[in-house]
Amino acid sequence: MSLLKEKLRSKFPQEKAEIAKLLKENGDKIVSQVTLAQAYGGLRGVKGLVCDTSEVPPDKGLIIRGHELKTITDKLPEEIFFLLLTGQLPDATELKDLQHELKTREVVPNYVWSVLNSMPADSHPMTMFNTAVLVMQHESVFAKRYAEGIKKDEYWDATYEDAMNIIAKLPAIAAYVYRKRFNKGQRIESDKNADWAGNYVHMLGLPNPNDEFAKLMRLYLTLHSDHEGGNVSAYSAATINSALSDLYYSLSGGLNGLAGPLHGLANQECLGWILDTMKKFNGAPSKEQLEQYAWETLNSGKVVPGYGHAVLRITDPRYAAFLAFGKQYMSNDPVFQTVARVFEVVPTVLTQVQKIKDPWPNVDAGSGGLLYHYGLKEFSYYTVLFSVSRALGICSQAIVARAMGYAITRPKSLPTAGYKKIVSIPANA
């Protein structure tokens, strides 16, 4: 048994008992109220979910298991996965054991390559990636063990097996999607000595000067790994998994949400705006030019992509980490210079717009420019990168949810007439 699974096997019963005690003693206490505006506004701000892996306070940003993001940006994605599951960062032995376990599971079934090769040449990268995840459902340990009559207390164990098998294979699948879709050549075999993110970069086949691109990928996969339970991808996946659909079904379903322009697609829109700005001004614009273009964008009824967040009311610490990386490794890059200069100008502009509550940049405002610097210029692929990272959080949440025995997600809905009755408006009004 791996060190990680051994730790979880001793940890989960204690946590489950604590939750049972919490519910027994406090189950009738009210933790949230819902306004009509929230009901029609996507339930934004309603406290109605449980996510043990991370939280996003508006004044601090992402906190993973009690660790503020700014304190763990130097960690490998494998360390973050361990932290998401256990609440502790691994020691050297535990990290090595986890990396070894992932290596032993990384071989992708040949039928996955056959499916990808049979898809239309112009398929969207996300369609290819999520199809590959879903077609591997044939490998699900949870599905096989459930059919055999697995005990509820062991749901998490089978989910863990699926999670580890999936996470181990995602870099190879994602890298081949890139090479296949954008005509980059043959599939590159795994580097058996590389870490999870470094191997991904190796299989992408893009230049990696002084290991800089690999350093960016480690940071990228850490920063996008989890963001509490209410975002579209995490919530969708958790809802599917709550029905005891295995992780292949639920992860694929959740990641489909990342293809939307209001979720994972945002970073490519941000980079597009940056490049349009540079085209308009024939290079990196001045602060005065940026202010002018920001007002032009707003006055045309559009938004400045990458600024504002549904939850945060500060500069997204993930953006701050990307900005610091850019200043260290690409300070002379005109695209990065524009990204940095936008940060100096746009919040001041947005604070003058009364209806804008959060003028600060989110993670998408900076990530695309850094990827562009290292030659990853195919915008439609960016959500695949996001998916590889977010799988860490979605899989962790599923393992914990099955260990705690959380119920199937089934909130109550009402028709508009029902809400009119609640607020004392005649149904025919």
PEMOBEL-V769250 format. One record per pair of residues at least 4 apart in sequence whose ideal C-beta (glycine too) atoms are under 6 Angstrom apart, sorted by the first residue. I is the first residue (numbers start at 1). J is the second residue. D is the distance in whole Angstrom. If there is no record, write none. Layout:
I;J;D, I;J;D
//
This chain:
1;5;5, 1;6;5, 2;97;6, 2;101;5, 3;94;5, 3;97;4, 4;98;5, 7;11;6, 7;86;6, 8;12;6, 12;403;4, 16;404;5, 19;404;6, 22;26;6, 23;27;4, 31;47;5, 32;46;6, 32;47;4, 34;38;5, 34;39;6, 34;46;5, 37;41;5, 38;43;6, 38;46;5, 49;229;5, 49;230;6, 51;228;5, 51;229;3, 52;400;5, 53;84;5, 53;226;5, 53;396;5, 53;397;6, 54;64;5, 54;226;4, 54;228;5, 55;63;5, 55;228;5, 56;62;6, 56;227;6, 56;228;5, 56;311;5, 58;311;6, 58;312;6, 58;313;4, 59;314;6, 61;312;6, 61;316;6, 61;317;4, 62;69;4, 63;68;5, 64;83;6, 65;83;5, 65;87;4, 67;71;5, 67;72;5, 69;317;5, 70;317;5, 73;321;5, 75;79;4, 75;80;6, 76;195;6, 76;218;6, 77;196;6, 77;197;6, 77;221;4, 77;222;5, 78;98;5, 78;99;6, 78;196;5, 79;89;6, 79;90;6, 80;222;5, 80;225;5, 81;392;5, 82;86;6, 82;90;4, 82;98;6, 83;89;5, 84;226;6, 84;396;4, 85;396;5, 90;94;4, 90;95;4, 102;168;4, 105;164;6, 105;165;5, 105;168;4, 106;168;4, 106;169;6, 106;190;6, 108;112;5, 108;169;5, 108;172;5, 112;132;5, 115;135;5, 116;128;6, 116;132;6, 119;123;5, 119;128;6, 123;127;5, 123;128;5, 125;177;5, 125;181;5, 125;380;5, 125;381;5, 125;384;5, 126;130;6, 126;259;5, 126;383;5, 128;177;5, 129;177;5, 129;384;5, 130;252;5, 130;255;5, 130;256;6, 132;173;5, 133;251;6, 133;252;4, 134;252;4, 136;248;6, 137;248;4, 140;162;6, 140;246;4, 140;248;5, 141;145;6, 141;158;5, 141;161;4, 141;162;5, 142;146;6, 142;158;4, 142;159;6, 142;162;5, 142;246;4, 143;246;5, 145;150;4, 145;158;5, 146;150;5, 150;154;5, 155;402;4, 156;399;5, 156;402;4, 156;403;4, 159;398;5, 159;399;5, 159;402;5, 160;399;5, 162;246;6, 162;247;4, 163;247;6, 163;395;4, 163;399;6, 169;173;6, 170;174;6, 170;388;5, 170;391;6, 171;175;6, 171;199;6, 171;200;4, 172;203;6, 174;384;5, 174;388;5, 175;203;3, 175;204;5, 176;180;6, 176;187;5, 177;181;6, 178;204;6, 178;381;6, 179;184;4, 179;185;6, 182;378;5, 184;205;6, 188;203;5, 188;205;5, 190;199;6, 191;199;5, 191;202;5, 194;198;4, 194;199;4, 194;202;6, 197;217;4, 197;218;4, 197;221;5, 198;214;4, 200;217;6, 201;208;5, 201;213;5, 201;214;5, 201;217;5, 206;375;5, 207;375;6, 208;213;4, 208;214;6, 211;215;6, 212;329;5, 213;374;4, 216;220;6, 216;370;6, 219;325;6, 221;389;4, 223;318;4, 223;321;6, 224;386;5, 224;389;4, 224;390;6, 225;389;5, 225;392;4, 225;393;5, 226;393;3, 227;231;5, 229;234;5, 230;235;6, 232;236;6, 232;257;4, 232;263;5, 233;254;5, 233;255;6, 233;257;5, 233;258;5, 233;390;5, 234;394;6, 236;253;6, 236;254;4, 236;257;5, 237;250;5, 237;251;6, 237;254;3, 237;394;5, 238;397;6, 239;409;4, 240;245;5, 240;250;4, 240;253;5, 241;250;4, 241;398;5, 242;408;5, 242;409;4, 243;408;6, 245;249;4, 245;250;5, 247;251;5, 247;398;6, 251;394;6, 254;394;5, 255;387;5, 257;263;6, 258;263;6, 258;264;3, 258;383;5, 258;386;5, 258;387;6, 259;383;6, 260;265;6, 261;265;4, 264;383;4, 264;386;5, 265;383;6, 266;364;4, 267;364;4, 267;367;5, 267;368;5, 267;382;5, 268;368;6, 268;379;4, 268;382;5, 269;305;4, 270;305;4, 270;306;4, 270;364;5, 270;365;5, 270;368;6, 271;368;3, 271;369;6, 273;305;5, 274;338;5, 274;339;6, 277;285;6, 277;293;6, 278;338;6, 281;285;4, 281;289;5, 283;334;6, 284;334;4, 284;337;5, 284;338;5, 285;289;4, 285;290;5, 287;345;5, 290;341;6, 290;342;6, 290;345;4, 291;345;5, 294;304;6, 294;346;5, 294;349;5, 295;299;6, 297;302;5, 297;304;6, 304;346;5, 306;361;6, 306;364;5, 306;365;3, 307;346;6, 307;361;5, 308;358;5, 309;358;5, 309;362;4, 312;316;6, 313;358;5, 314;360;6, 315;319;6, 315;320;6, 315;360;4, 315;361;6, 316;362;4, 316;363;5, 318;363;4, 319;361;5, 319;363;5, 319;365;6, 319;366;5, 322;366;4, 322;367;6, 322;370;6, 323;366;6, 326;330;5, 326;336;5, 326;370;6, 327;331;5, 330;336;5, 330;373;5, 333;373;5, 335;369;5, 335;372;6, 336;369;5, 339;366;6, 339;369;4, 342;346;5, 343;361;6, 347;359;4, 347;360;6, 350;356;5, 350;359;3, 351;359;5, 361;365;4, 371;376;4, 372;377;6, 386;390;6, 390;394;6, 391;395;6, 397;401;6, 401;406;4, 414;418;4, 414;419;6, 417;427;5, 420;425;4, 420;427;6, 425;429;5
//
